[in-house]
Amino acid sequence: MPEWMRVAGSAGGGQRRPFHVALTATDAAYSRWQCRVMYYWYKRMQARPEGAEMGGFTRVLHSGKPDNLMDEIPTFVVDPLPAGKDHGYVVLNRPWAFVQWLQKAKIEEEYILMAEPDHIFVKPLPNLVRDDPAAFPFFYITPSEHENILRKYYPKERGPVTSIDPIGNSPVIIKKTLLGKIAPTWMNVSLRMKEDRETDKAFGWVLEMYAYAVASALHGVQHILRKDFMIQVLYLFILFL
């Protein structure tokens, strides 16, 4: 077993700490195919001995209605945001989908891995959580460079903007109870950011990632930053230019 897996596994005192894999998705054709590929590799890695902490799997479908993958992939259907509320930015449905799923679904595992349809498991994944949740640091999430904007959502009395982790909501492994507290704030901050023209222009497609980082900081949550959590092809491409 690789050393990083051994260290991660020892964080639970040698006890198995399964996490539930959850991803949000639309019923668009490309999203369905991504989910099928992702679920296939999840099953492959879960079946290995090192995949013992990879628990259940749910595709949280925010189309509001079942689709043709219901019998192939474990799926929980939730409502989309009201018409026009996402302003054409479909990712705004993600935090709202998690809020509904956490409130309504029966989730046996104590931990949640928030993943995405275009993720692929290349190795079995252990539970990386210690006392704090674990997340992948993104080089393009830079709170210190956007202090003026972030102060609209994270006031000075809360502390320095460096308290906001350079992360998105995925990949993240977090306690279910903690995510249940963060998710409504994440949803509300996402909507506020999208409705603010300056914020929307500055953050663009990563707006909802910043919203999760801000929501976590508002709840006093710091993440363990694990660069080995994910292989980021774009980062490698830039690194070797």
C-alpha positions as a Markdown table, in Angstrom:
| # | Residue | x | y | z |
|---|---|---|---|---|
| 1 | Met | 0.0 | 0.0 | 0.0 |
| 2 | Pro | 1.4 | 3.5 | -0.9 |
| 3 | Glu | 2.6 | 5.5 | 2.1 |
| 4 | Trp | 0.0 | 8.3 | 1.6 |
| 5 | Met | -2.8 | 5.7 | 1.8 |
| 6 | Arg | -1.3 | 4.1 | 4.9 |
| 7 | Val | -1.1 | 7.6 | 6.6 |
| 8 | Ala | -4.6 | 8.5 | 5.6 |
| 9 | Gly | -5.9 | 5.1 | 6.9 |
| 10 | Ser | -4.2 | 5.6 | 10.2 |
| 11 | Ala | -6.1 | 8.8 | 10.8 |
| 12 | Gly | -9.1 | 6.8 | 12.0 |
| 13 | Gly | -7.2 | 4.8 | 14.5 |
| 14 | Gly | -7.2 | 1.8 | 12.1 |
| 15 | Gln | -11.0 | 1.7 | 11.9 |
| 16 | Arg | -12.8 | 1.8 | 8.6 |
| 17 | Arg | -14.4 | 5.2 | 8.0 |
| 18 | Pro | -16.5 | 4.8 | 4.9 |
| 19 | Phe | -17.5 | 7.9 | 2.9 |
| 20 | His | -20.5 | 8.3 | 0.6 |
| 21 | Val | -19.6 | 9.5 | -2.9 |
| 22 | Ala | -22.1 | 12.1 | -4.1 |
| 23 | Leu | -22.1 | 14.1 | -7.4 |
| 24 | Thr | -24.7 | 16.4 | -8.8 |
| 25 | Ala | -25.8 | 16.2 | -12.4 |
| 26 | Thr | -28.2 | 17.3 | -15.1 |
| 27 | Asp | -30.1 | 15.0 | -17.4 |
| 28 | Ala | -28.2 | 16.3 | -20.5 |
| 29 | Ala | -26.7 | 13.6 | -22.7 |
| 30 | Tyr | -23.1 | 14.6 | -22.0 |
| 31 | Ser | -23.7 | 14.6 | -18.3 |
| 32 | Arg | -25.3 | 11.2 | -18.4 |
| 33 | Trp | -22.3 | 9.8 | -20.2 |
| 34 | Gln | -19.8 | 11.4 | -17.8 |
| 35 | Cys | -21.8 | 9.9 | -14.9 |
| 36 | Arg | -21.7 | 6.4 | -16.4 |
| 37 | Val | -17.9 | 6.6 | -16.9 |
| 38 | Met | -17.4 | 8.0 | -13.4 |
| 39 | Tyr | -19.6 | 5.3 | -11.8 |
| 40 | Tyr | -17.8 | 2.6 | -13.7 |
| 41 | Trp | -14.4 | 3.6 | -12.3 |
| 42 | Tyr | -15.9 | 4.1 | -8.8 |
| 43 | Lys | -17.0 | 0.5 | -8.9 |
| 44 | Arg | -13.7 | -0.7 | -10.2 |
| 45 | Met | -11.7 | 1.1 | -7.4 |
| 46 | Gln | -14.2 | 0.2 | -4.7 |
| 47 | Ala | -13.8 | -3.5 | -5.4 |
| 48 | Arg | -10.1 | -3.4 | -4.6 |
| 49 | Pro | -8.9 | -4.1 | -1.1 |
| 50 | Glu | -7.6 | -0.5 | -0.7 |
| 51 | Gly | -11.1 | 0.7 | -1.6 |
| 52 | Ala | -12.6 | -0.4 | 1.6 |
| 53 | Glu | -13.5 | 3.1 | 2.7 |
| 54 | Met | -15.3 | 3.9 | -0.5 |
| 55 | Gly | -18.9 | 3.6 | 0.6 |
| 56 | Gly | -22.2 | 4.2 | -1.2 |
| 57 | Phe | -22.7 | 6.3 | -4.3 |
| 58 | Thr | -25.4 | 8.8 | -5.3 |
| 59 | Arg | -26.0 | 10.8 | -8.4 |
| 60 | Val | -28.0 | 13.8 | -7.2 |
| 61 | Leu | -30.0 | 14.6 | -10.3 |
| 62 | His | -31.3 | 18.2 | -10.2 |
| 63 | Ser | -33.6 | 18.0 | -13.3 |
| 64 | Gly | -36.6 | 17.5 | -11.1 |
| 65 | Lys | -37.6 | 14.3 | -12.8 |
| 66 | Pro | -36.2 | 10.8 | -13.3 |
| 67 | Asp | -34.2 | 9.9 | -16.4 |
| 68 | Asn | -33.1 | 6.7 | -18.2 |
| 69 | Leu | -30.1 | 6.0 | -15.8 |
| 70 | Met | -32.2 | 5.5 | -12.7 |
| 71 | Asp | -31.7 | 1.7 | -12.9 |
| 72 | Glu | -28.1 | 1.9 | -13.8 |
| 73 | Ile | -26.7 | 4.4 | -11.3 |
| 74 | Pro | -28.0 | 5.0 | -7.7 |
| 75 | Thr | -29.8 | 8.3 | -8.2 |
| 76 | Phe | -31.7 | 10.8 | -6.0 |
| 77 | Val | -33.9 | 13.3 | -7.8 |
| 78 | Val | -34.2 | 16.8 | -6.5 |
| 79 | Asp | -35.7 | 20.1 | -7.8 |
| 80 | Pro | -33.8 | 22.6 | -9.8 |
| 81 | Leu | -33.8 | 26.2 | -8.8 |
| 82 | Pro | -36.8 | 28.2 | -9.9 |
| 83 | Ala | -36.8 | 29.2 | -13.6 |
| 84 | Gly | -34.3 | 32.1 | -14.2 |
| 85 | Lys | -32.7 | 31.9 | -10.8 |
| 86 | Asp | -29.5 | 30.4 | -12.1 |
| 87 | His | -29.1 | 33.2 | -14.7 |
| 88 | Gly | -27.9 | 30.6 | -17.2 |
| 89 | Tyr | -25.2 | 29.3 | -14.8 |
| 90 | Val | -26.4 | 25.8 | -14.3 |
| 91 | Val | -23.8 | 25.1 | -11.6 |
| 92 | Leu | -25.8 | 27.3 | -9.2 |
| 93 | Asn | -28.1 | 24.2 | -8.9 |
| 94 | Arg | -25.3 | 22.3 | -7.2 |
| 95 | Pro | -25.5 | 23.7 | -3.7 |
| 96 | Trp | -29.3 | 23.7 | -3.8 |
| 97 | Ala | -29.2 | 20.1 | -4.8 |
| 98 | Phe | -26.9 | 19.2 | -1.9 |
| 99 | Val | -29.2 | 21.0 | 0.5 |
| 100 | Gln | -32.2 | 19.0 | -0.6 |
| 101 | Trp | -30.3 | 15.7 | -0.7 |
| 102 | Leu | -28.9 | 16.1 | 2.8 |
| 103 | Gln | -32.3 | 17.0 | 4.2 |
| 104 | Lys | -34.3 | 14.3 | 2.5 |
| 105 | Ala | -32.1 | 11.3 | 1.8 |
| 106 | Lys | -31.1 | 8.5 | 4.1 |
| 107 | Ile | -27.3 | 8.5 | 4.1 |
| 108 | Glu | -25.7 | 5.8 | 6.1 |
| 109 | Glu | -22.1 | 7.0 | 6.0 |
| 110 | Glu | -20.7 | 9.6 | 8.4 |
| 111 | Tyr | -18.6 | 11.2 | 5.7 |
| 112 | Ile | -19.4 | 12.6 | 2.2 |
| 113 | Leu | -17.1 | 12.9 | -0.8 |
| 114 | Met | -18.4 | 15.6 | -3.1 |
| 115 | Ala | -17.3 | 14.7 | -6.6 |
| 116 | Glu | -18.3 | 15.7 | -10.1 |
| 117 | Pro | -19.4 | 13.8 | -13.2 |
| 118 | Asp | -16.2 | 14.5 | -15.0 |
| 119 | His | -14.0 | 13.0 | -12.3 |
| 120 | Ile | -12.5 | 9.6 | -12.7 |
| 121 | Phe | -11.1 | 7.4 | -9.9 |
| 122 | Val | -7.6 | 6.3 | -11.0 |
| 123 | Lys | -6.8 | 4.7 | -7.6 |
| 124 | Pro | -8.8 | 3.5 | -4.6 |
| 125 | Leu | -9.4 | 6.5 | -2.3 |
| 126 | Pro | -9.1 | 6.3 | 1.5 |
| 127 | Asn | -10.8 | 8.7 | 3.8 |
| 128 | Leu | -8.5 | 11.7 | 4.0 |
| 129 | Val | -10.3 | 13.5 | 6.8 |
| 130 | Arg | -8.4 | 14.0 | 10.0 |
| 131 | Asp | -10.1 | 16.4 | 12.5 |
| 132 | Asp | -10.8 | 18.8 | 9.5 |
| 133 | Pro | -12.3 | 18.0 | 6.1 |
| 134 | Ala | -9.9 | 17.4 | 3.2 |
| 135 | Ala | -9.9 | 19.3 | -0.1 |
| 136 | Phe | -7.8 | 19.8 | -3.2 |
| 137 | Pro | -6.2 | 23.3 | -3.5 |
| 138 | Phe | -6.8 | 25.0 | -6.8 |
| 139 | Phe | -4.1 | 27.4 | -8.1 |
| 140 | Tyr | -6.7 | 29.6 | -9.7 |
| 141 | Ile | -8.7 | 30.1 | -6.4 |
| 142 | Thr | -6.9 | 33.1 | -4.9 |
| 143 | Pro | -8.9 | 34.8 | -2.2 |
| 144 | Ser | -6.1 | 37.3 | -1.3 |
| 145 | Glu | -6.3 | 38.7 | -4.8 |
| 146 | His | -10.0 | 39.5 | -4.5 |
| 147 | Glu | -10.2 | 40.9 | -1.0 |
| 148 | Asn | -12.4 | 43.9 | -2.0 |
| 149 | Ile | -15.0 | 41.6 | -3.6 |
| 150 | Leu | -14.9 | 38.9 | -0.9 |
| 151 | Arg | -15.4 | 41.5 | 1.9 |
| 152 | Lys | -19.0 | 41.7 | 0.6 |
| 153 | Tyr | -19.5 | 38.2 | 1.9 |
| 154 | Tyr | -16.8 | 37.8 | 4.5 |
| 155 | Pro | -16.7 | 40.9 | 6.6 |
| 156 | Lys | -13.5 | 42.1 | 8.3 |
| 157 | Glu | -14.7 | 41.1 | 11.8 |
| 158 | Arg | -14.6 | 37.5 | 10.6 |
| 159 | Gly | -10.9 | 37.7 | 10.1 |
| 160 | Pro | -8.4 | 37.9 | 7.2 |
| 161 | Val | -9.4 | 36.7 | 3.8 |
| 162 | Thr | -6.5 | 34.2 | 4.1 |
| 163 | Ser | -9.0 | 32.3 | 6.3 |
| 164 | Ile | -10.8 | 31.4 | 3.1 |
| 165 | Asp | -9.3 | 28.2 | 1.7 |
| 166 | Pro | -8.1 | 28.1 | -2.0 |
| 167 | Ile | -10.6 | 25.4 | -2.8 |
| 168 | Gly | -13.9 | 24.5 | -4.4 |
| 169 | Asn | -16.5 | 22.2 | -3.1 |
| 170 | Ser | -15.1 | 19.3 | -5.1 |
| 171 | Pro | -13.2 | 17.2 | -4.5 |
| 172 | Val | -13.9 | 17.5 | -0.7 |
| 173 | Ile | -14.4 | 14.8 | 1.9 |
| 174 | Ile | -16.3 | 16.2 | 4.9 |
| 175 | Lys | -18.4 | 15.0 | 7.8 |
| 176 | Lys | -22.0 | 14.8 | 6.8 |
| 177 | Thr | -23.2 | 16.8 | 9.8 |
| 178 | Leu | -20.7 | 19.6 | 9.0 |
| 179 | Leu | -21.7 | 19.7 | 5.3 |
| 180 | Gly | -25.3 | 19.9 | 6.5 |
| 181 | Lys | -24.5 | 23.2 | 8.3 |
| 182 | Ile | -22.4 | 24.6 | 5.4 |
| 183 | Ala | -24.6 | 23.8 | 2.5 |
| 184 | Pro | -27.4 | 26.3 | 3.1 |
| 185 | Thr | -24.9 | 29.1 | 3.5 |
| 186 | Trp | -23.1 | 27.9 | 0.4 |
| 187 | Met | -26.3 | 28.1 | -1.6 |
| 188 | Asn | -27.2 | 31.6 | -0.3 |
| 189 | Val | -23.7 | 33.0 | -0.9 |
| 190 | Ser | -23.7 | 31.5 | -4.4 |
| 191 | Leu | -27.0 | 33.2 | -5.3 |
| 192 | Arg | -25.8 | 36.5 | -3.8 |
| 193 | Met | -22.5 | 36.4 | -5.8 |
| 194 | Lys | -24.3 | 35.6 | -9.0 |
| 195 | Glu | -26.7 | 38.5 | -8.6 |
| 196 | Asp | -23.8 | 40.9 | -7.9 |
| 197 | Arg | -22.4 | 42.2 | -11.2 |
| 198 | Glu | -18.9 | 42.9 | -10.0 |
| 199 | Thr | -18.6 | 39.5 | -8.3 |
| 200 | Asp | -20.0 | 37.6 | -11.3 |
| 201 | Lys | -17.6 | 39.3 | -13.7 |
| 202 | Ala | -14.6 | 38.7 | -11.5 |
| 203 | Phe | -15.2 | 35.0 | -10.7 |
| 204 | Gly | -17.0 | 33.8 | -13.8 |
| 205 | Trp | -17.2 | 30.0 | -14.0 |
| 206 | Val | -15.5 | 29.5 | -10.6 |
| 207 | Leu | -18.0 | 31.7 | -8.8 |
| 208 | Glu | -19.7 | 28.7 | -7.1 |
| 209 | Met | -16.3 | 27.4 | -6.0 |
| 210 | Tyr | -15.5 | 30.7 | -4.2 |
| 211 | Ala | -19.0 | 30.5 | -2.7 |
| 212 | Tyr | -18.2 | 27.2 | -1.0 |
| 213 | Ala | -14.8 | 28.4 | 0.2 |
| 214 | Val | -16.5 | 31.5 | 1.7 |
| 215 | Ala | -19.3 | 29.6 | 3.3 |
| 216 | Ser | -16.9 | 27.2 | 4.9 |
| 217 | Ala | -14.9 | 30.1 | 6.3 |
| 218 | Leu | -18.1 | 31.7 | 7.6 |
| 219 | His | -18.6 | 28.5 | 9.6 |
| 220 | Gly | -15.0 | 28.6 | 10.9 |
| 221 | Val | -14.1 | 25.5 | 8.9 |
| 222 | Gln | -10.6 | 25.0 | 7.6 |
| 223 | His | -9.8 | 22.2 | 5.2 |
| 224 | Ile | -6.7 | 20.0 | 5.0 |
| 225 | Leu | -5.2 | 20.9 | 1.6 |
| 226 | Arg | -4.2 | 17.7 | -0.2 |
| 227 | Lys | -2.4 | 18.2 | -3.5 |
| 228 | Asp | -2.3 | 14.4 | -4.0 |
| 229 | Phe | -6.1 | 14.3 | -3.8 |
| 230 | Met | -6.5 | 14.9 | -7.6 |
| 231 | Ile | -4.5 | 14.9 | -10.8 |
| 232 | Gln | -5.1 | 18.3 | -12.4 |
| 233 | Val | -4.1 | 18.0 | -16.0 |
| 234 | Leu | -4.4 | 21.7 | -16.7 |
| 235 | Tyr | -1.9 | 22.4 | -13.9 |
| 236 | Leu | 0.6 | 19.9 | -15.3 |
| 237 | Phe | 0.2 | 21.5 | -18.8 |
| 238 | Ile | 0.9 | 25.0 | -17.5 |
| 239 | Leu | 3.8 | 23.7 | -15.3 |
| 240 | Phe | 5.6 | 22.3 | -18.3 |
| 241 | Leu | 5.0 | 25.1 | -20.8 |
